Amino acid sequence: MNLLQRFQLIHRRIRTVLIVLAIQVLSFQSKASIMADTTSFIHTIDIKTGKLDTLKSIKSHVEAPNWHPDNYLIMNSYGKLYRFDLKTRQMSEISTGFATACNNDHGISPDKKWLVISHNDKNDPSPKSYKSAIYVLPINGGTPRRITSEVMSFWHGWSPDGKTLVYCGERNGNYDIYSIGINGGKETRLTASEGLDDGPDYSPDGKYIYFNSYRTGNMQIWRMLADGSNPEQLTFDNNSNWFAHPSPDNKWIVYIAYTSDEKQRHLFGKQVKLRLMNVQTKEMKDITPVFFGGQGTINVPSWSPDSQKIAFVSYSVK
């Protein structure tokens, strides 16, 4: 690599860092300024019939439903985790000990006994302004055990055998996908593109990791083998596509599509829709009309255990 090529590479990396930092600041500021005036609508939609049920409207900002087979959702709101009972439609807090700055990147273990969270650890010695790390705790609440040593780390997927977590990590200004064992230790970098790679989620057979990537200059859905090899682009449209989640029966992928080009951002308060992909044929279709949502709508796996329904959140703001 000659001197000019080195300079160009350094310039690209510095530009990427500045862009990502600007996106973070705008995202946090925009979200914080309107969260107080938000009404959240908790929905489920049947992928076969298209039947949309609005389970509850809450004059508060709630995000990211996970669907537990014991007939409840796990959601976050203002840094805390809550259980939403699908029968009574009541919410109750899940104790997460010291972790009271949880974001919308949380999920349920394959054996349904554990909860993984992403918590902003303000006591971490890193100079970064946001210090999200990944923790695991019992599904009914308890004291979290830290998994990742590096910040920022945002959980997104749990391997079917329960042994590995995958997540989006910011390292040296670039956001890539990493994996780590459930007992912590050394992380493994799975992607190394210049653009943002985010939202990794395992297929139920453990063969693939689905994710969204900006490596082509437009946010699209991709998948790769579980070791990070053989990346394959799956969507090619003009939407900004995020957070692909395989169904438990491995027949479908649901993801959120911003109807405008949002570059590397996934902001709250945008026009979005949910789309469904047939894993075998790669055919895609809309399963919701366009609605007001975005960040918090479907960041994490939210399929019903029988693969028939999806839980998600839409919003309105005064």
C-alpha positions in Angstrom: 0.0 0.0 0.0 1.5 3.3 -1.1 1.4 6.6 0.9 -1.6 7.9 -1.1 -3.6 4.7 -0.5 -2.8 4.9 3.2 -3.9 8.5 3.4 -7.2 7.6 1.6 -7.8 4.7 3.9 -7.2 6.8 7.1 -9.4 9.6 5.6 -12.3 7.1 5.0 -12.0 5.7 8.5 -12.0 9.2 10.1 -15.0 10.2 8.0 -16.8 7.0 9.1 -16.1 7.8 12.8 -17.4 11.4 12.4 -20.6 10.3 10.6 -21.4 7.6 13.2 -20.8 9.9 16.1 -23.0 12.6 14.5 -25.7 10.0 13.9 -25.5 8.9 17.6 -25.8 12.4 18.9 -28.8 13.2 16.6 -30.5 10.0 17.5 -30.2 10.4 21.2 -31.2 14.1 21.1 -34.1 13.5 18.8 -35.4 10.6 20.8 -35.0 12.3 24.2 -36.8 15.4 23.0 -40.0 13.6 22.0 -40.1 10.5 24.3 -42.0 12.4 27.0 -44.9 13.1 24.6 -45.1 9.6 23.1 -48.0 7.1 23.2 -46.9 3.5 22.4 -49.2 1.0 20.8 -48.4 -2.7 21.4 -49.5 -4.8 18.4 -49.5 -8.4 17.1 -50.1 -9.3 13.5 -50.9 -12.7 12.0 -48.7 -13.4 9.1 -51.2 -15.6 7.3 -54.5 -13.7 7.8 -53.0 -10.2 8.2 -55.2 -9.7 11.3 -53.7 -6.8 13.3 -54.5 -6.7 17.0 -53.7 -3.6 19.1 -53.3 -5.0 22.6 -52.7 -1.8 24.6 -51.9 1.9 24.2 -49.6 3.3 26.8 -48.9 7.0 27.4 -45.2 6.3 27.7 -42.3 5.1 25.5 -42.0 1.3 25.4 -39.9 -0.7 23.0 -38.8 -3.9 21.5 -41.1 -6.9 22.5 -39.7 -10.4 23.0 -42.3 -13.1 23.0 -42.0 -15.7 25.8 -43.9 -19.0 25.4 -45.5 -18.5 28.8 -47.8 -15.9 27.2 -46.0 -12.7 27.9 -43.8 -10.1 26.2 -40.6 -8.6 27.6 -40.2 -4.9 26.7 -38.0 -2.0 27.9 -39.1 1.5 29.0 -36.9 4.3 30.3 -34.0 2.0 31.1 -36.0 -0.7 32.8 -37.4 -4.1 31.7 -41.1 -5.1 31.9 -43.2 -8.1 31.5 -46.4 -7.5 29.5 -49.0 -10.2 30.2 -50.8 -11.1 27.0 -53.9 -12.3 28.8 -54.4 -9.5 31.4 -52.5 -6.9 29.3 -50.9 -5.6 32.4 -47.2 -4.6 32.7 -45.0 -5.5 35.7 -41.3 -4.6 36.2 -38.6 -7.2 36.0 -35.8 -6.7 38.5 -32.5 -6.1 36.8 -30.5 -5.1 39.9 -28.0 -2.3 39.2 -28.8 -2.4 35.4 -31.3 0.4 35.2 -30.1 1.9 31.9 -31.1 -0.9 29.6 -31.7 -0.1 25.9 -33.9 -1.9 23.4 -31.4 -4.7 22.7 -32.6 -7.6 24.9 -33.7 -11.1 24.4 -34.6 -14.6 25.7 -32.3 -17.6 25.8 -33.2 -20.7 23.7 -34.2 -22.6 26.8 -36.3 -19.7 28.0 -34.5 -19.5 31.3 -32.3 -16.5 30.8 -32.6 -12.9 29.8 -29.9 -11.0 28.0 -29.7 -7.2 28.2 -27.7 -4.3 26.9 -27.0 -1.8 29.7 -25.3 1.5 29.7 -22.6 1.1 32.3 -21.7 4.6 33.3 -19.0 3.3 35.6 -17.1 1.7 32.8 -13.6 3.3 32.4 -14.0 3.8 28.7 -14.0 7.5 27.6 -16.9 6.8 25.2 -20.1 8.8 25.9 -22.3 5.7 25.7 -21.1 2.5 27.4 -23.5 -0.2 26.5 -22.3 -3.7 27.6 -24.0 -7.1 27.5 -25.3 -8.9 30.6 -27.2 -12.1 31.4 -29.6 -12.7 34.2 -32.4 -15.1 35.2 -35.6 -14.7 33.1 -37.6 -13.7 36.2 -35.1 -11.2 37.3 -32.0 -11.0 39.4 -28.4 -9.7 39.4 -26.9 -9.4 35.9 -23.6 -11.0 35.0 -21.5 -9.1 32.6 -20.5 -10.9 29.4 -18.7 -8.3 27.2 -15.7 -6.4 28.4 -15.7 -3.9 25.5 -18.2 -1.0 25.0 -20.2 -0.2 23.0 -21.8 -3.6 22.6 -25.5 -4.1 21.6 -26.9 -7.7 21.8 -29.1 -9.0 19.0 -28.9 -12.8 18.7 -28.5 -16.1 20.7 -27.2 -19.3 19.1 -29.8 -22.1 19.1 -27.5 -24.3 21.3 -27.4 -21.5 23.9 -23.6 -21.2 23.9 -22.9 -18.0 21.9 -24.2 -14.4 21.7 -23.9 -12.2 18.6 -24.0 -8.4 18.7 -23.1 -5.1 17.1 -19.9 -3.7 18.6 -18.2 -0.3 18.1 -14.4 -0.7 18.0 -12.1 2.1 16.9 -15.0 4.0 15.3 -16.4 1.2 13.2 -19.5 -0.8 13.9 -19.2 -4.5 13.1 -20.7 -7.8 14.2 -19.0 -9.9 16.9 -19.7 -13.1 18.7 -18.8 -14.2 22.2 -19.3 -17.3 24.4 -22.0 -17.2 27.0 -19.4 -17.2 29.8 -17.6 -14.2 28.3 -13.9 -14.2 27.3 -12.4 -13.1 24.0 -14.8 -11.8 21.3 -14.6 -12.9 17.7 -15.1 -10.3 14.9 -17.4 -11.6 12.1 -17.6 -8.6 9.8 -15.1 -6.0 8.7 -16.8 -3.7 6.2 -16.4 0.0 6.3 -20.1 0.6 6.6 -22.3 -0.2 9.5 -23.1 -3.9 10.2 -25.9 -4.4 12.7 -28.8 -6.5 14.0 -27.3 -10.0 13.8 -29.8 -12.8 14.5 -29.2 -16.6 14.1 -31.4 -18.9 12.0 -33.0 -21.6 14.1 -30.8 -24.2 12.7 -27.7 -22.2 13.6 -26.4 -22.2 10.0 -26.8 -18.5 9.2 -26.6 -15.1 10.9 -29.0 -12.6 9.3 -28.0 -8.9 9.6 -28.3 -5.5 8.0 -25.4 -3.8 6.4 -24.6 -0.4 4.7 -21.6 -1.8 2.8 -23.2 -1.1 -0.6 -24.2 2.5 0.3 -27.8 1.5 1.1 -29.0 -0.3 4.2 -30.0 -3.8 3.1 -30.6 -7.3 4.6 -27.8 -9.8 4.4 -27.0 -13.2 5.7 -23.7 -15.0 6.3 -22.6 -18.4 7.6 -22.4 -18.5 11.4 -18.6 -18.2 11.2 -18.9 -14.9 9.3 -18.0 -16.3 5.8 -19.9 -16.2 2.6 -22.0 -13.0 3.0 -25.0 -12.9 0.8 -27.2 -9.8 0.1 -31.0 -10.6 0.3 -32.8 -7.2 -0.3 -32.1 -4.8 -3.1 -34.7 -2.1 -2.9 -34.7 1.6 -2.1 -35.9 1.2 1.5 -33.6 1.3 4.5 -34.0 -2.2 5.8 -33.1 -3.3 9.3 -33.4 -6.0 11.9 -34.1 -9.3 10.1 -35.6 -11.9 12.5 -36.1 -15.6 11.4 -39.2 -17.3 12.5 -38.9 -20.3 14.9 -39.9 -22.7 12.1 -37.2 -21.2 9.9 -39.7 -20.5 7.1 -39.9 -16.7 7.3 -37.8 -13.5 7.9 -39.5 -10.4 9.2 -37.7 -7.1 9.0 -38.5 -3.4 9.3 -38.2 -1.1 6.3 -37.9 2.6 6.5 -39.7 4.0 3.4 -37.0 6.8 3.1 -33.3 6.5 2.7 -32.0 6.9 6.2 -28.4 6.2 5.4 -26.8 4.5 8.5 -29.5 5.7 10.9 -32.4 3.9 12.5 -34.2 6.8 14.1 -37.4 6.9 16.1 -40.3 8.7 14.6 -40.2 7.7 10.9 -42.5 6.2 8.3 -41.9 2.4 8.4 -43.5 -0.9 7.6 -42.9 -4.5 8.4 -42.0 -6.9 5.5 -41.9 -10.7 5.3 -39.5 -12.8 3.3 -40.0 -16.4 2.4 -36.7 -18.1 3.3 -37.0 -20.7 0.5 -38.2 -18.6 -2.4 -36.8 -15.2 -1.2 -40.2 -13.7 -2.2 -41.1 -10.6 -0.1 -44.3 -8.8 0.8 -45.5 -6.0 3.1 -47.4 -7.4 6.1 -48.3 -4.0 7.6 -49.3 -0.7 6.1 -46.9 2.2 6.6 -46.9 3.5 10.2 -45.1 5.8 12.6 -42.3 3.9 14.2 -38.6 3.0 13.7 -36.2 2.7 16.6 -38.0 0.5 19.2 -40.5 -1.0 16.9 -38.9 -4.4 16.3 -35.2 -4.2 17.3 -35.2 -7.7 18.7 -36.7 -11.2 18.0 -40.5 -10.9 18.5 -42.0 -13.9 16.9 -44.7 -16.0 18.6 -43.4 -19.5 19.5 -45.7 -21.0 16.8 -44.3 -18.7 14.1 -47.8 -17.4 13.3 -47.6 -13.9 14.8 -45.2 -11.0 15.3 -45.3 -8.5 18.1 -44.3 -4.9 17.4 -44.7 -1.3 18.6 -46.0 1.8 16.8 -46.1 5.3 18.2 -47.8 8.6 18.1 -46.4 11.9 19.4 -48.2 15.1 20.4 
